[in-house]
Amino acid sequence: MRVRIIQPTVESKSKKRVCAYARVSTGSELQGESLDNQITYYEKLIKNNPEYEFVEVFADRGITGTTDNRPEFQRMIEAARVGEIDLIITKSISRFARNTAVMLETVRELKSINVEVRFEKENINTLSGDGELMLTILSSFAEEESKNISQNTKWAMKRKFKRGELVINTKLFLGYDKDEFGDLVINREEARIVERIFTDYLAGKGVFTIANEFNEEGIPTVTGAKWNESTILQILKNEKYKGDAHLQKYYTPDYLMNRTFKNNGEVDSYYIEGNHPPIISKEIWEKVQEEIIKRAEAKGNIEGDTEKYGNRYPLTGMLYCSKCGFPLRRRTWNSKTSSRKIVWQCSNYIMNGKASCTGTKIDDEIVSNINIKEETIVEEVMKDGKKHYIYSSKNEKLKPSRESRTTEKENGSILQSVNRPIRTTIQL
């Protein structure tokens, strides 16, 4: 008998390119360990299957399943779109997404390009005949579970707030630690930084100057980032430094929305006086709040109502310092005395001091009598021992010089230019 070997003429089926998706909802050490275990499990599972070609394990850490901002998830979907993945394995529907609409939209898109998603816990294969029906039912349950968890969490937080219990991460909060009972106790080293911020601000320094000095001196922030104006201002406005606590300043309107909004009365908030040891006295704290408002008014706006106050005076945003290019702000000097006077002064000088700009200052009485209809640079010059002002259009191009005229005022002189050459200035 003679046996002849017939070689196969059909090539063997290529391996499936397989990846896995894993996610944990918090960045805690315990969940971090869980995520590492998931990555190890899936890598081993895929590599040990001879029909699979291992692609990668995509893993999002500390991100909920209700948000679209999952970088690894989005990277995985993009890889599938460009034809690099045939099969995605994941633990369960809730790990993949808790929003039914997002879930079905994603799965249908993957199905249209012949990419399968396999859910281990529910034993669902999206390319099977009844896969989508089962997926719709079960993902609805997952979404409802997410909603219940969110509502339970909000209820628990509300109960804590009503009892006056703080929910504060002191690792992100300068000046305090927590004791074994969860109460706030002063961190003396950090408290000295807080005290200096309040002292410097009342001494006339601007938030920009304070932040720069801290960065130059290498003083660390509580998070290790650089100091900036907003960080200093947040500390100055924080009621916790006078020993009080305002709870639920921010809220999350929807369980599917992984972001918070400032609470302007949409939900209850709770204010507790004398909740913990203060770093700053109430008197100093109140003086700082008054100074913040005074400086805000000086620059023609008040926080939270810029539309109302942004152009409260005709010359707001119209006058600029010739030395640094910053706008001039309206200020009231000696407001409680008979020598009360309104002036326009360089905002850079006001906020950051002489080190940033020696400043430009002009009386409101003088500048209001000038017919200013466009953005104008104000320059101080000395002539015959008296102060004069030169006005230049901020927007016009250089024009030929013509004669100039001078108008005398009782409290000084104004040197007005008519179609004078525009001087070179620093633009904002």
C-alpha positions, 0 to 999 in steps of 0.5 A: 500500500502506498500513502501519499500526503496531500498538503493543505491548500487552505491556509489556517485561520489567522489569530484573533487580535484580542485586548481587554478593558479594565477599570476601577472607580477610585484611585485608592490603594486597595482598588489600585491593587485590584486593577493590577490584578485584573491586568495580570489576569487578562494578560495571562488569559489572552496569551495562554490562548493559542487562537489569540494574539495579545494586543494590550490591556487597556485600564482606567484608574480612578474613573467612573463608568458614567463618564466619557472622559476615560482616556484608555477606553477612548484609546481602545475604541480608536484602535478598534476603529483603525482595525487593530482589534478583533475582540475586546474582553471585559469583566462586566457591563458595569465595568464597560459603561453604566450608561445604557445609551453610551453602551449600545452606541459603542457596541453597535459601532464596534459591531458594524466594524466586526469587533466583538465585545465579550462580557465575562460575568454576563456571558454575553457575546455582542456578535451573537444573535441575542447579544444586543437584546441581553445587553440592553436589558442588563445595561439598563440594570447597570445604569439603575445600579449606578443611579442608586449608588449616586443617590445613596452617596448623596443621601449619606453626604447630606446626612453628614452635612446636617450633623455638621460633619466635614468631608475634607481631603486635608492633603489638598487643603493647606493649614490643617491635618486630621486627628484620630477622630477625624477632626481638623487640627492645625498644621503649624508649618503650613499655618505660617504660610496661610498667616503670611498670605493674609498679612501680606495681602493686608499690607498691600501686596497683590495676589500675583506678587505673593504667588511670585514671591512664594515660587521664588522662595521655593515655598511648596503648595499643598499639592506640590504645584506652583503658586498662582493668583487663583490659589492665593485668592482661594485661600484668602476667601476660604472661611475655614481659616477663621474656624468656620465651615461652609458645606456643599459649596459645590454639587453634582447635578446628575449621576451621569455627569462626573463634574461639579458646579458651584452651588448658587442656591440650587441645593441646600448648603450648610454653614457651621460657625466655630467648627475647628481651631482658626488660623486667622482671627475673624477680624483679620478675615473680615478685613481681607474680604473688605479689601478684596471687594475694594480692589475688585471695585477699583478695577471696575468689576465684582466677582460673579457679576462681571456683566453688571459691573464690567463697564459700570463707568464710561472710562472702564477699559478705555485707559491704559498705562504708557509704562506697562500697557495694563489698563487703569482702574478707577479708585477712590482715595480717602473715601471717608474724609473731606479730601475724598478723590477719585483717580484712575491708576495702573492696575499692574501697580495696584496688584503687584507693586512698584517692582512691576510698574512705577504706575500711571495715575490721573484724576477722574476730574481731569480725564472725564473732561476729555472727549475719549471715545476709544482705547487711549494710552495715558502718559505722564510727563513733567514740564516746567515742574508741573505734571502734564498728560499726553493721550495717544490712541491705542489702536491708530497707526502712526500719523504725521504730527500736527500742532498741539494745544494745552488746556490749563486746569487748576490742579495741573496741566493737560497736554493734549495731542491732536493727531500726534505721533503714536508712541510705541507702547506695550500691548496687552 
